[in-house]
Amino acid sequence: MRLACFVLVLLLARTCLSQPHDAGVVPDDPMDTFLAWVTHHGGYHSPKIKIEDIPSYGRGVMARDDIKEGERIISIPFDLTLSHSNTLKSDLKAVVESLQLSPTNQQAIHLLYEKYKPDSFWKPYIDILPRNFTTSLFFSEEEMGTLQASPLRNFTIRRKESIADQHRVTFSRLFTWWPEFFSSSQHTLSELEWALSAIWSRAFSFSKTNGGLVPLADLFNAVQDRSRTKVRVEVSKDKLEYFANADIDKDTQIFTPYGVFKSLSNAQLLMDYGFVLEDGSTKDNVMIVLDPINPKQDPYIKDRETILDRYELGYNEFKLEMDHLPHEMRATIRCVLATQEELRETAEDRNEGLYKVISPNNEMLMTRMLLDLLRGHLSRYPTTLDDDETLLANRTDAILSTNTRNAIVVRMGEKRILRKWVSVVESELINLTQAKRKRRRPQQEKQEL
């Protein structure tokens, strides 16, 4: 899991081990070289921390000794960051401004430029960046298949296509206009995917207009449980610093909090940052799509469209979360299934309209259609939730790759949401059916009399 914080920072790293180094000795290890570079250029890292390869986490930061509350852990001057502002101070200022690229794309191009620049100021930092990522962008075909019916699969495919388009358009200009900076042999499509992944998975936002890669700060792992985080982030006009906000025991990992201002679904975490929350995210969701109304088969389509527009329900894609099934989804289905008379009455209703029961029969039909949609979406996953739970319980990390395991966790979260709402709507349908029988019983008794 990889994440650091201020606004939202999510990080990914891998293996390496760092020991204390003497500033007067030229280190051979890339991590030691990097730490010496940080110190030489005004950065600070406490002698009480160490960087290690941690089982189940990859590379992270450990306490070498006890750390007291309030002690400074790291300090990174903004001059060391590969940020948007520093990109605009670099040799590439004219390049990125002429192309009118987003800050993220500007930083990706800047990162690639510095990667192949022989005397790059940031070489010690770039040398310790991961060569590969565990984001879905780097999944094999087999691992993509493990996502099953998860929307993440199509999102990832579209992202790859978008990056390919960007490389074709943007880099063809770079190769032609600035051959002294860029070459087709070095700045390939796979290199652009790598650079963008580095930015997406590691970048900090330290103001509304500036953000980017922050060396050393991006080595801390993150957790969603705030009780396990013991780092306070402080940002001034010229540096970012971490302080201990509680006592930290020796030989414990130092975590930063996950998502200071917002949380993300496991699918989003895996696509952008290469990790998942094992117990699921509070923002896990499933998108349900309603088939559009066929105008040739519906004589009342104009009436339906008028009513849907009035309630601003002109869309057919709905996001389900564990604790939320959109009222708009039920309202839309009510309108789609309404009879001519029900449409007329709804059009005259200036209050709740579609957001309340139109008629007992319409509510029954709506609930059945909703249940069919939920069951149908769940059936698109070849394995059940129970199958997945058994698979994870019986397979070790040595058998399941990190990517495969993460994909299974994502699809399990989506299946939990669907199974929960299938159960809820099934109960609603049972209650509606029982209520219908009760309404019929007096009529039957009256007929018998």
Beta strands, then each sheet from edge to edge (+ up, - down):
strand 1: 44-45
strand 2: 49-54
strand 3: 58-63
strand 4: 72-77
strand 5: 82-83
strand 6: 204-205
strand 7: 211-213
strand 8: 222-223
strand 9: 231-235
strand 10: 239-244
strand 11: 256-257
strand 12: 285-289
strand 13: 317-321
sheet 1: 1+ 4- 10+ 9-
sheet 2: 2+ 3-
sheet 3: 5+ 7- 6+
sheet 4: 8+ 11+
sheet 5: 12+ 13-
end
